[in-house]
Amino acid sequence: MFNLVLFGPPGAGKGTQAIRMAEKYHLFHISTGDLLRNEVKNQTPLGLKAKSIMEKGELVPDELLINLLWDAIHKQKRVKGFILDGFPRTIKQAGDLDHLLESEGKKIDLTLALDVEEDELMRRILHRAKLEGRVDDTEDVIKNRLLVYHKQTKPLIDFYSKQGKFRSVTGKDSVDDVFKKLCEEVDSFI
């Protein structure tokens, strides 16, 4: 089993690349953002609780995300591993995830980060908002999400580097070129 975290700021291309990598390596793709948006759309108790938090660009509480993620992982029995897109976002989430995986004899094998400059991120997210009608992608919310990323998520670089599980690639090239670089990192690891 091979378990991968795809890491980076909002708009870096994690979702696009995670879908392609999941297909190539036969991994189960788990996007916490998609899972949460689905909960909001279906107006579940978790979705109603998460909606107001997400609309401000803030992070949904760890216990809600861990429960949602763990449920998604357990629904998939016959996969070669998984690729997490958008999780973990904090050191606490990474520690909780490691603990849960270890309890079942699993682990995160590799963390790949997409590195993209902030002006490009803003351009991409505003474009995505127009295409997909995502109400959580306004300029003020994007700025807040990037601030939250720098304060709470970026420290994961050090967390996974200390474990020897962190690699970074530029996310500013074409989708195909970024995919090729990510695959080179995975292939050199496995």
Residue, then its C-alpha position, 0 to 999 in steps of 0.5 A: m500500500f502506498n499513501l501520498v499527501l499532495f500539499g500546497p496552497p489554495g489554487a496550486g493545482k492539488g485537485t487537478q494533479a491528485i485526480r491524475m495521480a490517483e488514476k495513474y497509480h491506482l490510488f483512492h483520491i480523497s479531497t477533504g474540500d470535495l467531501l466538505r462541499n458535498e456535506v454542505k450541499n446535502q445539508t448534513p449536520l456536519g455540512l451545516k456546521a462547516k458552511s459558515i466556517m468555510e465561507k469565511g475561508e477558515l479551517v474546519p475543526d480538526e475533529l470534524l475533518i478527521n471523522l469525515l476523512w476516516d469514514a472515506i478511507h474505510k469505505q474503500k477496501r480494495v485500493k492500492g493506497f490513497i492520495l490526500d488532497g487538502f489534508p492535513r492542513t495543520i501539524k495537529q491534523a498530521g499527528d492525528l492522521d499518523h496516529l490513526l493510520e499507525s493504529e491500522g498498520k498504515k502510514i503516509d509514505l510521501t508528501l509532495a508539495l506544489d510551489v506556486e507564487e501568490d499572484e498566480l494563486m489569486r489569478r487561478i482561484l478567481h478564474r476557478a470561482k467564475l467557472e465553477g460558481r464557488v461562493d467561497d472563492t472571493e478575493d477577501v476569502i482567498k487572501n484569508r485562506l492564503l494567510v491561514y495557509h502560511k500560519q497553519t499549513k506551511p509548517l507541515i513542510d518541516f513536519y514531513s521533512k523531518q520524517g524524510k517524506f517531503r518533496s517539492v515541485t514547481g506548480k507554475d508550469s503546464v498541467d502536463d509538466v507538473f504531472k510529469k514532475l510529480c510522477e518522477e518524484v513518486d517513481s523515484f520513491i517507489 
